[in-house]
């Protein structure tokens, strides 16, 4: 009898241990502060500010100067990309950026959708907010938040946004799209979205955006 009870206790303890090991951990959802220093007494400035991507001749000249001053090194023979980016192919990429890529045209393309900024928990949050131009009578646009991965940017969704906001079939669903940028992952062309000043943001970013963005735009 004693042996049976002991075995039952051991098996029960093992099952309890395995259940606890597989138990999904839920991140806390209370407000945080990712800006420099301590939180502001008055809280965040939640004003929504229109934003536009820009560049200048000085920026482009500085970029070209940096590209021209690069010193390529030879690749290992027959190494392809097994030891990192192939330096011979890299020279072709650099030449494209220096001589063929139209930076100003790209700036115009980036600005084809409306950009905005706001402040959430101490950091600047950049996002696209694209509303459908035409909504069929009797329907309501479906709010959709799309967040890019890392490395990546909001630009990944440029080909998809028109399909969601301007469907060719009037009977298809119509979406109102919001595409936030992960703070600190995009720099250059005056798109330097402030990185957090404290570690751990990426662990709570999806929760933060999921809690704040729907309320920010009146989504329910």
N, C-alpha and C positions, 0 to 999 in steps of 0.2 A: 504493500500500500504506500509506504513511504517513498519507494522508488518511483511509483507511478506519479505521485504528487510532485516529486522533484523534476521528473521529465517534463510534466505539464508546465511547471514554472519556467523551466529552461526554454521550452518551445514558445511559451507566451512572451517571455522576455525578448527572445530573438525576433518574434513577429513585431513586437512593439518597437524594437530598435530599427528594423527595416522600414517600418511605416514612417518613423520620425526622420530617417535618412532621406526618404523619397518625398517628404512633405515639401510642397512648394512654398518658398519664402516670398512674402509679399512686402514690397517696399513701402515705407511710410509715405503718406501723402500730405503731411503738414507743410506749411510754407517754409521756404529756405531763403538763403541769401548768398548769391554767387558773385556779387560785386566786391570791389575793394573795401577793406575796413568793415565797420559795423553797419547794420541796416540804418537807413535814413529815418529820422524821427517822423517825417511826414509821409513815409511810404514811397512806393514807386510813382513816377510820373507816367501814368498809363495813357497819355495822349498818343493818338495814332498819327504818325508823321509821314506824309508822302516822301518818297525817296527816288532818286534817279541815279543810274550808273553813269559816271562821267570819266573822261581821261583828258590829258592835255599834251601839248607838244613837248613840254619839259619831261613828262613821264615817259613818253615814247622814246625821246632822245636818250634818256638815261637807260632805258631798257636796251636799246640798240647798242649803246656803248658797252654795257655789261656783256651782251652777246658777242660783240666783236673782240672782247678781251679774253674770251674763253680759250683755253689751251687744250686741244684734244690730245688724248694718249692712244697709242695703238692697242687694239684688242689682241687677246691670245689667239693664235691660229686655230681656226675651226671651232672656236668656242661658242659661236652663236650667242644664245642668251643664257647659257648654263652658269655663268659666273656674274650675273647681273646684266644690266642693260648694255648691249653691244655698242662700243664707242664708235665704231664705223657707221652704224645705222644712226647713232645719236647725232652725228654731224649732218646727216640729211634732215633730221628733225629740226635741229638748230637753224639750218639754212632756210627751212620753210618758215619758221617763226620770224626770222630776220627779213626775208625778202618777199615772201608771198602772202603771208597772213595779213588780212585787212583788219586791223584793230578797231578802227572807227566803225566799220560796218558791223563788227561784232557787238560793239557798244549799242548801236541802234537796234540790233536784234534782241539784245538783253532787255531793252526798254520797251519792247512791243507789248509787254504785259505790265500792269501797274504794280509798283513796288511800294512797300511801306515799312516803317519801323515803329516799334514800341518798346517799353521797358518792362521786363518781367523778372522779379526777384533779383534786381540789381544789375542785370546785363541787358544790352541792346539785343533785341530780337528782330531780325529782318525776315520778311515774308512777301510772297506774291498773294494777291487776292483778286481772283478773276471771276467776275460774275457773268452769267450768260446774257448775251445781248437781246435775245428773244426767248420768251418763255411761253409755251403753248397755253392757251386759255384753259383755266381749270386745273392747272398743275402748279406745283411748287418745286423750285430747284432743291436738289438734295445736297446738303453740305458734305464736303469731302476734304479731309486734311491728309496731304501726302508729304511724308518726311523722307528725305534722301538718306543714303547710307554714308559710310566713310571708307575710303575717300569718295567724295561726290559733291554734288551741289544741286540747287533748285533747277538748274538748267537741264537736268536729266528729264524733266517732265514737260519740256517745251513742245515736243512732238505730240504728247498725249493730251495736253490741256485743251486744244481746239476740239478734239474728239469728244471730250466730256462736256464742254460748255456750248458747243455749236454742233450738235449731231445733225447728220444729213437727213435722217429720218425723223420727221416731226413727232412720231409716236415713241421714239426712244426716250430713255431717261435723260434729264438735264441736270447737270451738277454745278454747284458753286464751289470753286476750288480754292483752297488755301495751301500754299507750299512754304513752310518756314525753313530757314537755314539753320543748321546746327552751328551754334556760336563758335567762332574761332577757326572754322575749317576753310574759309574762303578769304583770300587776301589779294590786293591788287585792284587796279581800275576803280579806286575809291569804293571798293566793296569789302572794306576791312571790318567785318562784323566782330564786335568786341568779344574776345575770349573771356571765359570766366576767370576770376582771380583766385578761386579755390578749387581743390580737386574733388572728383566724385560726381560732377554734373552729368556725365553721360549715363550714369546709372539711374538717374531720376529724370532725365530729359523727357522721355516719352510720357511719363506721368505728369510732369509739369505742363507740357504742351496740351496733353489730353484734358487736363483740368481747366487751364486758363483760356485756351483758344476758343472753345465753344461759347463760353460766357462773353468773351471779348467781341464776338461777332453776333451775339444774340442767338446762337444756335442752341437748340434744346434737344 
